[in-house]
Amino acid sequence: MSLCPKCGRSPWPFVMILAITAVIAFLTWLILGLSMVEPVQRLGVALVVFLGVGGTLLHYVVGCLKRHCRHGHQSA
């Protein structure tokens, strides 16, 4: 991640990514609890959802931070 030092200083976007992905993974785990899925498979699917949603949101947030940087220099 090559972010501007001023733009990448705030941890809030990354804390929000962690919170959103944790909630979505937990809801996935709870919903799979209503079906006849083994606990290990349930945990695996929730982990895959956590990583997929987290990676997607991280990619989106870093792209937005780069695109909307107004500190007057090029961030490659």
Phi and psi restraints in degrees (range 20) as a CNS / XPLOR table:
assign (resid 1 and name C) (resid 2 and name N)
       (resid 2 and name CA) (resid 2 and name C) 1.0 -106.5 20.0 2
assign (resid 2 and name N) (resid 2 and name CA)
       (resid 2 and name C) (resid 3 and name N) 1.0 83.3 20.0 2
assign (resid 2 and name C) (resid 3 and name N)
       (resid 3 and name CA) (resid 3 and name C) 1.0 -99.4 20.0 2
assign (resid 3 and name N) (resid 3 and name CA)
       (resid 3 and name C) (resid 4 and name N) 1.0 156.3 20.0 2
assign (resid 3 and name C) (resid 4 and name N)
       (resid 4 and name CA) (resid 4 and name C) 1.0 -60.5 20.0 2
assign (resid 4 and name N) (resid 4 and name CA)
       (resid 4 and name C) (resid 5 and name N) 1.0 138.9 20.0 2
assign (resid 4 and name C) (resid 5 and name N)
       (resid 5 and name CA) (resid 5 and name C) 1.0 -58.4 20.0 2
assign (resid 5 and name N) (resid 5 and name CA)
       (resid 5 and name C) (resid 6 and name N) 1.0 -32.6 20.0 2
assign (resid 5 and name C) (resid 6 and name N)
       (resid 6 and name CA) (resid 6 and name C) 1.0 -76.5 20.0 2
assign (resid 6 and name N) (resid 6 and name CA)
       (resid 6 and name C) (resid 7 and name N) 1.0 -35.0 20.0 2
assign (resid 6 and name C) (resid 7 and name N)
       (resid 7 and name CA) (resid 7 and name C) 1.0 -77.6 20.0 2
assign (resid 7 and name N) (resid 7 and name CA)
       (resid 7 and name C) (resid 8 and name N) 1.0 -34.0 20.0 2
assign (resid 7 and name C) (resid 8 and name N)
       (resid 8 and name CA) (resid 8 and name C) 1.0 -86.7 20.0 2
assign (resid 8 and name N) (resid 8 and name CA)
       (resid 8 and name C) (resid 9 and name N) 1.0 4.4 20.0 2
assign (resid 8 and name C) (resid 9 and name N)
       (resid 9 and name CA) (resid 9 and name C) 1.0 -77.2 20.0 2
assign (resid 9 and name N) (resid 9 and name CA)
       (resid 9 and name C) (resid 10 and name N) 1.0 -33.9 20.0 2
assign (resid 9 and name C) (resid 10 and name N)
       (resid 10 and name CA) (resid 10 and name C) 1.0 -78.3 20.0 2
assign (resid 10 and name N) (resid 10 and name CA)
       (resid 10 and name C) (resid 11 and name N) 1.0 128.5 20.0 2
assign (resid 10 and name C) (resid 11 and name N)
       (resid 11 and name CA) (resid 11 and name C) 1.0 -85.3 20.0 2
assign (resid 11 and name N) (resid 11 and name CA)
       (resid 11 and name C) (resid 12 and name N) 1.0 -7.4 20.0 2
assign (resid 11 and name C) (resid 12 and name N)
       (resid 12 and name CA) (resid 12 and name C) 1.0 -59.6 20.0 2
assign (resid 12 and name N) (resid 12 and name CA)
       (resid 12 and name C) (resid 13 and name N) 1.0 -42.1 20.0 2
assign (resid 12 and name C) (resid 13 and name N)
       (resid 13 and name CA) (resid 13 and name C) 1.0 -60.6 20.0 2
assign (resid 13 and name N) (resid 13 and name CA)
       (resid 13 and name C) (resid 14 and name N) 1.0 -36.2 20.0 2
assign (resid 13 and name C) (resid 14 and name N)
       (resid 14 and name CA) (resid 14 and name C) 1.0 -77.7 20.0 2
assign (resid 14 and name N) (resid 14 and name CA)
       (resid 14 and name C) (resid 15 and name N) 1.0 -30.9 20.0 2
assign (resid 14 and name C) (resid 15 and name N)
       (resid 15 and name CA) (resid 15 and name C) 1.0 -67.1 20.0 2
assign (resid 15 and name N) (resid 15 and name CA)
       (resid 15 and name C) (resid 16 and name N) 1.0 -39.3 20.0 2
assign (resid 15 and name C) (resid 16 and name N)
       (resid 16 and name CA) (resid 16 and name C) 1.0 -66.3 20.0 2
assign (resid 16 and name N) (resid 16 and name CA)
       (resid 16 and name C) (resid 17 and name N) 1.0 -37.9 20.0 2
assign (resid 16 and name C) (resid 17 and name N)
       (resid 17 and name CA) (resid 17 and name C) 1.0 -60.0 20.0 2
assign (resid 17 and name N) (resid 17 and name CA)
       (resid 17 and name C) (resid 18 and name N) 1.0 -46.8 20.0 2
assign (resid 17 and name C) (resid 18 and name N)
       (resid 18 and name CA) (resid 18 and name C) 1.0 -61.8 20.0 2
assign (resid 18 and name N) (resid 18 and name CA)
       (resid 18 and name C) (resid 19 and name N) 1.0 -42.5 20.0 2
assign (resid 18 and name C) (resid 19 and name N)
       (resid 19 and name CA) (resid 19 and name C) 1.0 -66.2 20.0 2
assign (resid 19 and name N) (resid 19 and name CA)
       (resid 19 and name C) (resid 20 and name N) 1.0 -45.3 20.0 2
assign (resid 19 and name C) (resid 20 and name N)
       (resid 20 and name CA) (resid 20 and name C) 1.0 -64.7 20.0 2
assign (resid 20 and name N) (resid 20 and name CA)
       (resid 20 and name C) (resid 21 and name N) 1.0 -44.9 20.0 2
assign (resid 20 and name C) (resid 21 and name N)
       (resid 21 and name CA) (resid 21 and name C) 1.0 -67.3 20.0 2
assign (resid 21 and name N) (resid 21 and name CA)
       (resid 21 and name C) (resid 22 and name N) 1.0 -35.6 20.0 2
assign (resid 21 and name C) (resid 22 and name N)
       (resid 22 and name CA) (resid 22 and name C) 1.0 -65.3 20.0 2
assign (resid 22 and name N) (resid 22 and name CA)
       (resid 22 and name C) (resid 23 and name N) 1.0 -42.1 20.0 2
assign (resid 22 and name C) (resid 23 and name N)
       (resid 23 and name CA) (resid 23 and name C) 1.0 -65.3 20.0 2
assign (resid 23 and name N) (resid 23 and name CA)
       (resid 23 and name C) (resid 24 and name N) 1.0 -44.3 20.0 2
assign (resid 23 and name C) (resid 24 and name N)
       (resid 24 and name CA) (resid 24 and name C) 1.0 -65.2 20.0 2
assign (resid 24 and name N) (resid 24 and name CA)
       (resid 24 and name C) (resid 25 and name N) 1.0 -41.7 20.0 2
assign (resid 24 and name C) (resid 25 and name N)
       (resid 25 and name CA) (resid 25 and name C) 1.0 -65.7 20.0 2
assign (resid 25 and name N) (resid 25 and name CA)
       (resid 25 and name C) (resid 26 and name N) 1.0 -39.1 20.0 2
assign (resid 25 and name C) (resid 26 and name N)
       (resid 26 and name CA) (resid 26 and name C) 1.0 -65.6 20.0 2
assign (resid 26 and name N) (resid 26 and name CA)
       (resid 26 and name C) (resid 27 and name N) 1.0 -41.7 20.0 2
assign (resid 26 and name C) (resid 27 and name N)
       (resid 27 and name CA) (resid 27 and name C) 1.0 -64.2 20.0 2
assign (resid 27 and name N) (resid 27 and name CA)
       (resid 27 and name C) (resid 28 and name N) 1.0 -37.8 20.0 2
assign (resid 27 and name C) (resid 28 and name N)
       (resid 28 and name CA) (resid 28 and name C) 1.0 -62.6 20.0 2
assign (resid 28 and name N) (resid 28 and name CA)
       (resid 28 and name C) (resid 29 and name N) 1.0 -44.5 20.0 2
assign (resid 28 and name C) (resid 29 and name N)
       (resid 29 and name CA) (resid 29 and name C) 1.0 -61.5 20.0 2
assign (resid 29 and name N) (resid 29 and name CA)
       (resid 29 and name C) (resid 30 and name N) 1.0 -42.3 20.0 2
assign (resid 29 and name C) (resid 30 and name N)
       (resid 30 and name CA) (resid 30 and name C) 1.0 -66.0 20.0 2
assign (resid 30 and name N) (resid 30 and name CA)
       (resid 30 and name C) (resid 31 and name N) 1.0 -43.2 20.0 2
assign (resid 30 and name C) (resid 31 and name N)
       (resid 31 and name CA) (resid 31 and name C) 1.0 -65.4 20.0 2
assign (resid 31 and name N) (resid 31 and name CA)
       (resid 31 and name C) (resid 32 and name N) 1.0 -39.8 20.0 2
assign (resid 31 and name C) (resid 32 and name N)
       (resid 32 and name CA) (resid 32 and name C) 1.0 -68.0 20.0 2
assign (resid 32 and name N) (resid 32 and name CA)
       (resid 32 and name C) (resid 33 and name N) 1.0 -19.9 20.0 2
assign (resid 32 and name C) (resid 33 and name N)
       (resid 33 and name CA) (resid 33 and name C) 1.0 -67.9 20.0 2
assign (resid 33 and name N) (resid 33 and name CA)
       (resid 33 and name C) (resid 34 and name N) 1.0 -20.6 20.0 2
assign (resid 33 and name C) (resid 34 and name N)
       (resid 34 and name CA) (resid 34 and name C) 1.0 -80.1 20.0 2
assign (resid 34 and name N) (resid 34 and name CA)
       (resid 34 and name C) (resid 35 and name N) 1.0 -14.5 20.0 2
assign (resid 34 and name C) (resid 35 and name N)
       (resid 35 and name CA) (resid 35 and name C) 1.0 -101.5 20.0 2
assign (resid 35 and name N) (resid 35 and name CA)
       (resid 35 and name C) (resid 36 and name N) 1.0 177.5 20.0 2
assign (resid 35 and name C) (resid 36 and name N)
       (resid 36 and name CA) (resid 36 and name C) 1.0 -92.2 20.0 2
assign (resid 36 and name N) (resid 36 and name CA)
       (resid 36 and name C) (resid 37 and name N) 1.0 55.9 20.0 2
assign (resid 36 and name C) (resid 37 and name N)
       (resid 37 and name CA) (resid 37 and name C) 1.0 -102.8 20.0 2
assign (resid 37 and name N) (resid 37 and name CA)
       (resid 37 and name C) (resid 38 and name N) 1.0 139.4 20.0 2
assign (resid 37 and name C) (resid 38 and name N)
       (resid 38 and name CA) (resid 38 and name C) 1.0 -62.8 20.0 2
assign (resid 38 and name N) (resid 38 and name CA)
       (resid 38 and name C) (resid 39 and name N) 1.0 149.0 20.0 2
assign (resid 38 and name C) (resid 39 and name N)
       (resid 39 and name CA) (resid 39 and name C) 1.0 -59.6 20.0 2
assign (resid 39 and name N) (resid 39 and name CA)
       (resid 39 and name C) (resid 40 and name N) 1.0 -36.1 20.0 2
assign (resid 39 and name C) (resid 40 and name N)
       (resid 40 and name CA) (resid 40 and name C) 1.0 -68.5 20.0 2
assign (resid 40 and name N) (resid 40 and name CA)
       (resid 40 and name C) (resid 41 and name N) 1.0 -40.8 20.0 2
assign (resid 40 and name C) (resid 41 and name N)
       (resid 41 and name CA) (resid 41 and name C) 1.0 -66.4 20.0 2
assign (resid 41 and name N) (resid 41 and name CA)
       (resid 41 and name C) (resid 42 and name N) 1.0 -38.7 20.0 2
assign (resid 41 and name C) (resid 42 and name N)
       (resid 42 and name CA) (resid 42 and name C) 1.0 -60.2 20.0 2
assign (resid 42 and name N) (resid 42 and name CA)
       (resid 42 and name C) (resid 43 and name N) 1.0 -45.8 20.0 2
assign (resid 42 and name C) (resid 43 and name N)
       (resid 43 and name CA) (resid 43 and name C) 1.0 -65.5 20.0 2
assign (resid 43 and name N) (resid 43 and name CA)
       (resid 43 and name C) (resid 44 and name N) 1.0 -39.3 20.0 2
assign (resid 43 and name C) (resid 44 and name N)
       (resid 44 and name CA) (resid 44 and name C) 1.0 -63.5 20.0 2
assign (resid 44 and name N) (resid 44 and name CA)
       (resid 44 and name C) (resid 45 and name N) 1.0 -43.7 20.0 2
assign (resid 44 and name C) (resid 45 and name N)
       (resid 45 and name CA) (resid 45 and name C) 1.0 -65.2 20.0 2
assign (resid 45 and name N) (resid 45 and name CA)
       (resid 45 and name C) (resid 46 and name N) 1.0 -41.1 20.0 2
assign (resid 45 and name C) (resid 46 and name N)
       (resid 46 and name CA) (resid 46 and name C) 1.0 -63.5 20.0 2
assign (resid 46 and name N) (resid 46 and name CA)
       (resid 46 and name C) (resid 47 and name N) 1.0 -37.6 20.0 2
assign (resid 46 and name C) (resid 47 and name N)
       (resid 47 and name CA) (resid 47 and name C) 1.0 -67.1 20.0 2
assign (resid 47 and name N) (resid 47 and name CA)
       (resid 47 and name C) (resid 48 and name N) 1.0 -41.3 20.0 2
assign (resid 47 and name C) (resid 48 and name N)
       (resid 48 and name CA) (resid 48 and name C) 1.0 -63.7 20.0 2
assign (resid 48 and name N) (resid 48 and name CA)
       (resid 48 and name C) (resid 49 and name N) 1.0 -40.7 20.0 2
assign (resid 48 and name C) (resid 49 and name N)
       (resid 49 and name CA) (resid 49 and name C) 1.0 -64.0 20.0 2
assign (resid 49 and name N) (resid 49 and name CA)
       (resid 49 and name C) (resid 50 and name N) 1.0 -43.2 20.0 2
assign (resid 49 and name C) (resid 50 and name N)
       (resid 50 and name CA) (resid 50 and name C) 1.0 -58.7 20.0 2
assign (resid 50 and name N) (resid 50 and name CA)
       (resid 50 and name C) (resid 51 and name N) 1.0 -48.5 20.0 2
assign (resid 50 and name C) (resid 51 and name N)
       (resid 51 and name CA) (resid 51 and name C) 1.0 -68.1 20.0 2
assign (resid 51 and name N) (resid 51 and name CA)
       (resid 51 and name C) (resid 52 and name N) 1.0 -39.1 20.0 2
assign (resid 51 and name C) (resid 52 and name N)
       (resid 52 and name CA) (resid 52 and name C) 1.0 -66.6 20.0 2
assign (resid 52 and name N) (resid 52 and name CA)
       (resid 52 and name C) (resid 53 and name N) 1.0 -48.3 20.0 2
assign (resid 52 and name C) (resid 53 and name N)
       (resid 53 and name CA) (resid 53 and name C) 1.0 -68.1 20.0 2
assign (resid 53 and name N) (resid 53 and name CA)
       (resid 53 and name C) (resid 54 and name N) 1.0 -41.0 20.0 2
assign (resid 53 and name C) (resid 54 and name N)
       (resid 54 and name CA) (resid 54 and name C) 1.0 -62.8 20.0 2
assign (resid 54 and name N) (resid 54 and name CA)
       (resid 54 and name C) (resid 55 and name N) 1.0 -44.0 20.0 2
assign (resid 54 and name C) (resid 55 and name N)
       (resid 55 and name CA) (resid 55 and name C) 1.0 -64.0 20.0 2
assign (resid 55 and name N) (resid 55 and name CA)
       (resid 55 and name C) (resid 56 and name N) 1.0 -40.9 20.0 2
assign (resid 55 and name C) (resid 56 and name N)
       (resid 56 and name CA) (resid 56 and name C) 1.0 -65.3 20.0 2
assign (resid 56 and name N) (resid 56 and name CA)
       (resid 56 and name C) (resid 57 and name N) 1.0 -45.6 20.0 2
assign (resid 56 and name C) (resid 57 and name N)
       (resid 57 and name CA) (resid 57 and name C) 1.0 -67.1 20.0 2
assign (resid 57 and name N) (resid 57 and name CA)
       (resid 57 and name C) (resid 58 and name N) 1.0 -37.8 20.0 2
assign (resid 57 and name C) (resid 58 and name N)
       (resid 58 and name CA) (resid 58 and name C) 1.0 -63.2 20.0 2
assign (resid 58 and name N) (resid 58 and name CA)
       (resid 58 and name C) (resid 59 and name N) 1.0 -44.0 20.0 2
assign (resid 58 and name C) (resid 59 and name N)
       (resid 59 and name CA) (resid 59 and name C) 1.0 -60.0 20.0 2
assign (resid 59 and name N) (resid 59 and name CA)
       (resid 59 and name C) (resid 60 and name N) 1.0 -43.4 20.0 2
assign (resid 59 and name C) (resid 60 and name N)
       (resid 60 and name CA) (resid 60 and name C) 1.0 -65.5 20.0 2
assign (resid 60 and name N) (resid 60 and name CA)
       (resid 60 and name C) (resid 61 and name N) 1.0 -46.3 20.0 2
assign (resid 60 and name C) (resid 61 and name N)
       (resid 61 and name CA) (resid 61 and name C) 1.0 -67.1 20.0 2
assign (resid 61 and name N) (resid 61 and name CA)
       (resid 61 and name C) (resid 62 and name N) 1.0 -42.5 20.0 2
assign (resid 61 and name C) (resid 62 and name N)
       (resid 62 and name CA) (resid 62 and name C) 1.0 -64.6 20.0 2
assign (resid 62 and name N) (resid 62 and name CA)
       (resid 62 and name C) (resid 63 and name N) 1.0 -39.9 20.0 2
assign (resid 62 and name C) (resid 63 and name N)
       (resid 63 and name CA) (resid 63 and name C) 1.0 -62.2 20.0 2
assign (resid 63 and name N) (resid 63 and name CA)
       (resid 63 and name C) (resid 64 and name N) 1.0 -42.0 20.0 2
assign (resid 63 and name C) (resid 64 and name N)
       (resid 64 and name CA) (resid 64 and name C) 1.0 -66.8 20.0 2
assign (resid 64 and name N) (resid 64 and name CA)
       (resid 64 and name C) (resid 65 and name N) 1.0 -41.0 20.0 2
assign (resid 64 and name C) (resid 65 and name N)
       (resid 65 and name CA) (resid 65 and name C) 1.0 -63.1 20.0 2
assign (resid 65 and name N) (resid 65 and name CA)
       (resid 65 and name C) (resid 66 and name N) 1.0 -39.1 20.0 2
assign (resid 65 and name C) (resid 66 and name N)
       (resid 66 and name CA) (resid 66 and name C) 1.0 -68.7 20.0 2
assign (resid 66 and name N) (resid 66 and name CA)
       (resid 66 and name C) (resid 67 and name N) 1.0 -42.3 20.0 2
assign (resid 66 and name C) (resid 67 and name N)
       (resid 67 and name CA) (resid 67 and name C) 1.0 -68.6 20.0 2
assign (resid 67 and name N) (resid 67 and name CA)
       (resid 67 and name C) (resid 68 and name N) 1.0 -35.8 20.0 2
assign (resid 67 and name C) (resid 68 and name N)
       (resid 68 and name CA) (resid 68 and name C) 1.0 -101.1 20.0 2
assign (resid 68 and name N) (resid 68 and name CA)
       (resid 68 and name C) (resid 69 and name N) 1.0 14.2 20.0 2
assign (resid 68 and name C) (resid 69 and name N)
       (resid 69 and name CA) (resid 69 and name C) 1.0 -69.2 20.0 2
assign (resid 69 and name N) (resid 69 and name CA)
       (resid 69 and name C) (resid 70 and name N) 1.0 128.7 20.0 2
assign (resid 69 and name C) (resid 70 and name N)
       (resid 70 and name CA) (resid 70 and name C) 1.0 -121.2 20.0 2
assign (resid 70 and name N) (resid 70 and name CA)
       (resid 70 and name C) (resid 71 and name N) 1.0 35.6 20.0 2
assign (resid 70 and name C) (resid 71 and name N)
       (resid 71 and name CA) (resid 71 and name C) 1.0 -98.3 20.0 2
assign (resid 71 and name N) (resid 71 and name CA)
       (resid 71 and name C) (resid 72 and name N) 1.0 12.3 20.0 2
assign (resid 71 and name C) (resid 72 and name N)
       (resid 72 and name CA) (resid 72 and name C) 1.0 79.3 20.0 2
assign (resid 72 and name N) (resid 72 and name CA)
       (resid 72 and name C) (resid 73 and name N) 1.0 19.8 20.0 2
assign (resid 72 and name C) (resid 73 and name N)
       (resid 73 and name CA) (resid 73 and name C) 1.0 -140.8 20.0 2
assign (resid 73 and name N) (resid 73 and name CA)
       (resid 73 and name C) (resid 74 and name N) 1.0 162.3 20.0 2
assign (resid 73 and name C) (resid 74 and name N)
       (resid 74 and name CA) (resid 74 and name C) 1.0 -82.5 20.0 2
assign (resid 74 and name N) (resid 74 and name CA)
       (resid 74 and name C) (resid 75 and name N) 1.0 129.4 20.0 2
assign (resid 74 and name C) (resid 75 and name N)
       (resid 75 and name CA) (resid 75 and name C) 1.0 -109.2 20.0 2
assign (resid 75 and name N) (resid 75 and name CA)
       (resid 75 and name C) (resid 76 and name N) 1.0 114.1 20.0 2
